[in-house]
Amino acid sequence: MTQRHSDPRVQRLLEKLDGLYEELKSDEHYEMTESVAYGHHDPFDIPTCICDACGEQPTMEMARSEPPRWSMVCRCGRKPPSVRKSQWQAMLEWNGINLASFDYRDLPLFGLSNLDAETGHKRLAGFRRNLELRYNIATLEGDIARMTQRSLGIEQPGKGYTRRLQAYLMWCLWGLRLTKLAKQKTKNES
């Protein structure tokens, strides 16, 4: 049930928040998400994939900007198309474009080690939507709390919480790319 607020901007956010909670609590979402236990691995502890183009390890570079931004760059010139706010984001973005040297079953999160590519992909798709919902809810709650100075009883989630959700989501997206690649390899071998 949507709370009411006189500011139309806040009211739209409250309605959007209700919709996200409705989806999160729905039977359909529950059936798609077999677990919300992502694993015990620290999502900020990220292995670095070697470069798909030359096989070398990339280095972390700070872009000349204010505030600073980060990117992983290989000696051969390969790098992701964008720079990121933090080093962990830059590492996950690098891994997302260098898939050849890593197997989805080796991801220390999401319990994929014994799953075939199709099952792993489906599992990650459920995790992805769950993480997107939780991250969007946290972001909206933060926006509403700031706009209303917490007068509605909605608290702003901690930055550590939203950062952790974002990290898990980026790991999940990397895993989805890896399972998609593995599915293609299996299909080509058939």
C-alpha positions in Angstrom: 0.0 0.0 0.0 1.5 3.3 -1.1 2.1 6.0 1.4 0.8 9.4 0.3 3.0 12.5 0.0 2.1 16.0 -1.2 5.2 16.3 -3.3 4.5 14.6 -6.7 8.2 13.6 -7.1 8.2 11.8 -3.8 4.8 10.3 -4.6 6.1 8.8 -7.9 9.1 7.4 -6.0 6.8 5.8 -3.4 4.7 4.2 -6.1 7.7 2.9 -7.9 9.1 1.5 -4.5 5.7 -0.3 -3.9 6.0 -1.9 -7.4 9.5 -3.1 -6.7 8.5 -4.6 -3.3 5.5 -6.2 -5.0 7.7 -7.9 -7.5 10.3 -8.9 -4.9 7.6 -10.6 -2.8 5.7 -12.2 -5.7 5.3 -15.9 -6.2 6.8 -15.6 -9.7 10.0 -14.0 -8.4 10.2 -16.5 -5.5 10.0 -19.4 -8.0 12.8 -17.8 -10.2 15.2 -17.2 -7.3 16.1 -20.5 -5.7 18.4 -18.8 -3.2 19.5 -15.4 -1.9 22.7 -16.9 -0.4 25.3 -15.6 -2.8 28.2 -17.3 -1.0 30.8 -16.5 1.6 33.4 -14.9 -0.7 34.1 -11.2 -0.3 32.7 -9.6 -3.5 35.4 -7.0 -3.4 38.1 -9.6 -3.6 38.3 -10.1 -7.4 40.6 -12.3 -9.4 41.9 -10.6 -12.5 41.5 -12.3 -15.8 44.3 -12.2 -18.3 43.9 -10.3 -21.6 42.0 -12.3 -24.2 44.0 -10.5 -27.0 47.6 -11.2 -25.7 47.4 -13.3 -22.6 49.1 -10.7 -20.4 47.9 -9.3 -17.0 46.4 -5.8 -17.1 47.3 -3.0 -14.8 45.1 -0.6 -12.9 45.2 3.0 -14.1 43.7 6.1 -12.6 42.1 8.4 -15.2 42.9 12.1 -14.9 39.6 13.3 -13.6 38.1 14.7 -10.5 36.9 12.7 -8.7 39.4 10.0 -9.8 38.2 7.2 -12.0 39.8 3.8 -12.6 40.3 1.4 -15.5 42.2 -1.9 -16.2 44.5 -1.5 -19.2 46.6 -4.1 -20.9 50.0 -3.3 -22.5 48.5 -4.3 -25.9 46.0 -1.5 -25.5 42.9 -3.5 -24.7 40.7 -1.8 -22.1 37.0 -1.6 -21.3 35.1 1.3 -22.9 34.4 3.2 -19.7 36.2 4.2 -16.5 34.7 3.4 -13.1 34.4 5.1 -9.7 36.3 2.4 -7.8 39.0 -0.2 -8.5 36.8 -3.2 -7.8 34.3 -2.0 -10.4 37.1 -1.5 -13.0 38.3 -5.1 -12.3 34.9 -6.6 -12.8 34.4 -4.6 -15.9 37.7 -5.9 -17.2 36.8 -9.4 -16.4 33.5 -8.9 -18.2 35.3 -8.3 -21.6 38.0 -11.0 -21.1 36.1 -14.2 -20.7 38.3 -16.8 -22.4 40.6 -17.5 -19.4 37.9 -18.0 -16.7 35.3 -20.7 -16.3 32.0 -19.9 -14.6 32.3 -23.0 -12.4 35.4 -21.3 -10.8 33.4 -18.3 -9.6 33.6 -18.3 -5.8 30.0 -17.0 -5.6 26.5 -18.3 -6.4 27.2 -22.0 -6.0 28.0 -22.8 -9.7 30.8 -25.3 -9.4 28.7 -28.4 -10.1 26.2 -27.0 -12.5 26.1 -27.3 -16.3 26.1 -24.1 -18.3 22.3 -24.0 -18.9 21.4 -24.6 -15.2 24.1 -22.1 -14.1 22.7 -19.5 -16.4 19.2 -20.0 -15.2 20.4 -19.8 -11.6 22.3 -16.6 -12.3 19.3 -15.0 -14.1 17.3 -15.5 -10.9 20.1 -14.0 -8.8 20.4 -11.1 -11.2 16.8 -10.0 -11.0 16.8 -10.4 -7.2 19.9 -8.3 -6.9 18.5 -5.6 -9.3 15.3 -5.4 -7.2 17.2 -5.1 -3.9 19.7 -2.5 -5.3 16.9 -0.5 -6.9 14.8 -0.6 -3.6 17.9 0.5 -1.6 18.5 3.4 -4.1 14.8 4.5 -4.0 14.7 4.3 -0.2 17.8 6.5 0.0 16.3 9.0 -2.4 13.0 9.1 -0.5 14.7 9.4 2.9 16.8 12.4 1.6 13.9 14.1 0.0 11.6 13.8 3.0 14.3 14.1 5.7 13.2 10.7 6.9 9.7 12.0 7.9 8.0 9.0 6.3 9.9 6.5 8.4 11.9 5.3 5.4 15.6 5.1 6.3 18.5 5.5 3.9 20.4 2.2 3.5 24.1 2.4 4.3 26.6 2.9 1.5 28.3 -0.3 2.4 25.0 -2.2 1.8 24.3 -0.7 -1.6 27.9 -1.1 -2.7 27.9 -4.8 -1.7 24.6 -5.3 -3.7 26.2 -3.6 -6.7 29.3 -5.8 -6.4 27.3 -8.9 -6.2 25.3 -7.7 -9.3 28.5 -7.1 -11.3 29.8 -10.6 -10.3 26.4 -12.0 -11.5 26.6 -10.2 -14.8 30.1 -11.5 -15.3 28.9 -15.0 -14.5 26.0 -14.7 -17.0 28.5 -13.8 -19.7 30.7 -16.8 -18.8 27.7 -19.2 -18.8 26.5 -17.8 -22.1 30.0 -18.4 -23.6 30.1 -21.9 -22.1 26.6 -22.7 -23.6 27.8 -21.5 -27.0 30.9 -23.7 -26.8 28.8 -26.7 -25.8 26.4 -26.0 -28.7 29.3 -25.7 -31.2 30.8 -29.0 -30.0 27.5 -30.9 -30.6 
